Every structure is written in structure tokens, then in C-alpha cells.
Amino acid sequence: MFIGCGEPEPRRPVEVKSGTFFKESVERSKRLLAAEEEQIKAIMASDTAHEYDHSTTGSWFYYDVKNDQTDYYPQPNDLVTLSYNIVTFDNDTLYSKEDIGTITYMVDKEELFPGLRNSIKLIKEGETATFLFPSSLAYGYHGDNNKIGVNVPLKSTLTILNIEKQKDSLFN
């Protein structure tokens, strides 16, 4: 029998991670966002009936109904009653307002898809606006496991029916 008297040899990793996967993933995401933004620009260019605004979070929107009677926008912890729909950029309805129903949402305290969560804070009580979301602000690379597929940009018309201000809101 041979017995080795040397030092134990350290184990080497079977697979060396180089970070290439993450770099490629970031590049894919950038290309996808650029393509979706081109789609959004084409929609806005062909829609001469509306004037679009760009949000700081990356969505575009126009007002269907504007309310000049108030200056109050939803704040964190406010209870907002709202309705919305979800359609594709080709105007195929995925979820109608009737499918979703009227919901009550506590601002920044409950789960909604990122684009909608941010959009609620952009319109006032009694206003309706239509938003265009790149897939990264919609349901992203996962979809909703039902009608919304992977990396699908969405359009949503959102109506704020009521805002119940909370006592701890900063701007009562």
C-alpha cells in the first residue's frame, strides 16, 4: 500500500463563474427595453389625439379625464379606490375593468405590478389616465402565470375613484 505524506490538496471548483451570464442578461434586458421604447414611441407618434407625458419611473401616459378641482395626489398610506384594465399594445384586452373590479389599495403598502403602483401616485381623484408600460414595469420576465406572457409591454387605463387621506400623510 502506498500512503501519501503530502499536504491535502485543495478542491478546485468544477465550474468557474466568470460573470458572463449576468453581463449577457443585462445586455439582453437593455436591448429589450430599447425595442419596447421604440414600440411606445411609434404608438405615441401615430396617436395624434393625445398628448403624452413621461413619468420619472419610465412609463408614458395621457389623461382621458382631468380634475382641476384638486391638487392632492395619493400619498403613502392613503387608501385609494380605483379601477383599471390591462391590454396589449395591439389593444387586445387581457383583463377588463369588470374582470378586475373596483379595488381599494393602500398606497405603497400593498402589491401591484410596479408600473401601476407608481402610476397611482401620478393622477388625482376623479382622473382617468392611460399608461404605456415597458415589460420591465409590467409583469417582466415572469408574466402573471395566466394571460400575460413573458416580457409583454402593457397598456392600462387607470381611474382614481376616491382617495381617503390618512392622518399620517405628509401633505394633508
C-alpha positions in Angstrom: 0.0 0.0 0.0 1.1 3.5 -0.8 0.3 6.2 1.8 0.8 9.8 0.8 2.5 12.0 3.3 1.9 15.3 1.4 -0.3 18.2 2.3 -4.0 17.8 1.5 -4.7 19.2 -2.0 -7.4 21.9 -2.0 -10.5 21.1 -4.1 -11.0 23.2 -7.2 -14.4 24.4 -8.4 -15.9 22.2 -11.0 -17.2 25.2 -12.9 -15.6 28.6 -12.9 -18.1 31.5 -12.8 -17.0 34.4 -14.9 -19.9 36.8 -14.6 -20.6 36.4 -18.4 -24.2 35.2 -17.8 -25.0 38.3 -15.8 -23.4 40.6 -18.4 -25.3 38.9 -21.2 -28.5 39.2 -19.2 -28.1 42.9 -18.6 -27.4 43.4 -22.3 -30.5 41.4 -23.3 -32.6 43.5 -20.9 -31.2 46.7 -22.4 -32.0 45.6 -25.9 -35.5 44.5 -24.9 -36.2 47.8 -23.2 -34.9 49.8 -26.2 -37.1 47.7 -28.6 -40.1 48.3 -26.3 -39.4 52.0 -26.1 -39.4 52.1 -29.9 -42.8 50.5 -29.9 -44.0 53.1 -27.4 -42.6 55.9 -29.5 -44.4 54.5 -32.6 -47.7 54.3 -30.7 -47.3 57.9 -29.5 -46.4 59.2 -32.9 -49.4 57.6 -34.5 -51.8 58.8 -31.7 -52.2 62.5 -32.7 -55.3 62.8 -30.5 -53.4 62.7 -27.2 -50.5 64.5 -25.6 -48.3 62.1 -23.7 -46.3 62.7 -20.6 -43.3 60.7 -19.5 -43.1 59.7 -15.8 -39.8 59.6 -13.9 -40.3 55.8 -13.4 -40.3 55.0 -17.1 -43.9 54.9 -18.3 -45.7 57.2 -20.7 -49.3 58.4 -20.2 -52.1 60.7 -21.3 -55.1 62.0 -19.5 -58.5 60.8 -20.5 -60.3 62.8 -17.8 -58.5 65.6 -15.9 -59.6 67.1 -12.5 -58.6 70.7 -11.9 -60.7 71.0 -8.7 -58.0 69.5 -6.5 -54.2 69.5 -6.2 -54.0 66.4 -4.0 -52.2 63.3 -5.3 -52.2 60.0 -3.4 -49.6 59.8 -0.7 -48.1 56.7 1.1 -50.7 55.1 3.4 -53.7 56.8 1.7 -56.5 54.4 0.8 -57.3 54.7 -2.9 -60.3 53.2 -4.6 -59.5 52.6 -8.2 -60.3 50.6 -11.3 -58.1 49.7 -14.2 -57.8 47.4 -17.2 -54.8 45.7 -18.8 -54.5 45.5 -22.6 -51.7 44.7 -25.1 -50.2 47.4 -27.3 -52.4 45.9 -30.1 -55.5 46.7 -27.9 -56.3 43.1 -27.1 -57.9 43.1 -23.7 -56.2 40.8 -21.3 -58.2 41.9 -18.2 -61.1 44.3 -18.4 -62.1 46.7 -15.6 -65.0 44.3 -15.0 -62.6 41.3 -14.7 -60.5 43.1 -12.1 -63.3 45.0 -10.4 -63.0 48.1 -8.2 -60.2 47.7 -5.7 -59.1 49.5 -2.6 -55.3 49.9 -2.4 -53.2 51.3 0.4 -50.5 53.4 -1.4 -47.1 51.8 -1.2 -48.2 49.2 1.3 -49.8 46.5 -1.0 -48.6 44.6 -4.0 -49.4 45.7 -7.5 -47.2 45.4 -10.6 -44.5 48.1 -10.5 -45.9 50.4 -13.3 -49.4 50.5 -11.7 -48.0 51.1 -8.2 -46.1 54.1 -9.5 -48.9 55.4 -11.7 -51.4 55.7 -8.9 -49.3 58.5 -7.4 -49.4 60.5 -10.7 -53.2 61.1 -11.0 -55.7 62.7 -8.7 -59.2 61.7 -7.5 -61.7 61.7 -10.4 -59.0 61.5 -13.0 -58.5 58.8 -15.6 -55.3 58.3 -17.5 -53.9 55.7 -19.9 -50.4 54.4 -19.3 -47.9 52.6 -21.5 -45.6 50.3 -19.6 -42.5 48.5 -20.9 -42.4 44.9 -19.8 -39.9 45.7 -17.0 -42.6 47.8 -15.3 -45.4 45.4 -16.1 -45.0 41.7 -15.2 -41.5 41.3 -16.6 -39.7 38.1 -17.5 -42.2 36.1 -15.4 -45.6 37.2 -16.7 -48.6 36.6 -14.4 -48.9 32.8 -15.0 -52.2 33.4 -16.7 -53.0 35.7 -19.5 -49.8 37.9 -19.5 -46.8 36.3 -21.1 -43.1 36.7 -20.7 -41.7 40.2 -21.4 -45.1 41.7 -22.6 -45.3 45.5 -22.6 -48.8 46.7 -21.5 -51.3 49.5 -21.7 -53.6 50.2 -18.8 -56.4 52.8 -18.3 -56.5 53.7 -14.6 -59.2 55.7 -12.8 -58.9 57.0 -9.3 -62.4 56.9 -7.8 -61.7 58.1 -4.3 -58.7 59.0 -2.1 -59.1 58.6 1.7 -56.3 60.6 3.2 -54.6 59.1 6.2 -53.7 61.1 9.2 -50.0 60.4 8.9 -49.9 61.6 5.2 -47.3 64.4 4.8 -49.5 66.6 2.6 -53.0 66.6 4.2 
